[in-house]
């Protein structure tokens, strides 16, 4: 049960970050560029936090942000096509 709650939290957190960041960037650039920039910024920030994680838990930290981001990226790209 705890793992499901953590996975749901990770998905909600990633959705909030990506949608808010791409929405803010959309005011400055084209929609497709805004989504890709949001994904790049979020990946850079989250990847840099892996250096602070204990070596034996880096895989868990990577999965915590990478999997939800990869699930949400097609949704964001699909939304800009409309």
Buried (B, 14 or more C-beta within 10 A) or exposed (E): EEEEEEBEEBBEEBBEBBBEBBEEBBEEEEBBBBBBBBBEBBEEEBEEEBEEBEEEEBEEBBEBBBBBBEEBBEEBBEEBEE
